[in-house]
Amino acid sequence: MSDEERLEEIRQKKLEQLKAQAAQQEIAEKQKEAFDAQKYQIMRKILSQKGRQRLENIRMVKPQFAEQIELQLIQLYRSGRFNTPMTDQQFKKILEKISKSNKKKDFKIKKF
């Protein structure tokens, strides 16, 4: 086998790897889009218009916190713990509970 044939074989293997990787990324993106669409529909059932607006405001400032809130609300919804759509006042109470449980405890180390 000549050097050119080996080089071409290596190129073909690399091309196949890149195609497989691109296909996996495409599948992952489609799954994420489907999950996001499903989550969006559930959130429309769970929250009132004001509540959804409040959640979007939170998302602008703290996207990870908003994601956590969504997942917790979906869990509560699926367990049947509240009536839907949730009023803005109910949503505020849940936000207060979640934010209190997420606050980091500050501590100081004193040197003697």
Residue pairs with C-beta under 8 A, 6 or more apart in sequence:
39 70
39 74
42 74
42 77
43 52
43 55
43 70
43 73
43 74
44 52
45 77
45 84
45 85
46 73
46 74
46 77
46 84
46 85
46 86
47 55
47 73
47 85
47 86
47 91
48 85
48 86
48 87
48 88
48 91
50 88
51 85
51 86
51 87
51 88
51 91
54 88
54 91
54 92
54 95
55 66
55 69
55 70
55 91
56 66
58 65
58 66
58 69
58 95
59 66
59 67
65 102
68 98
68 102
69 94
69 95
69 98
72 94
72 98
73 86
73 94
76 82
76 94
77 84
82 90
86 94
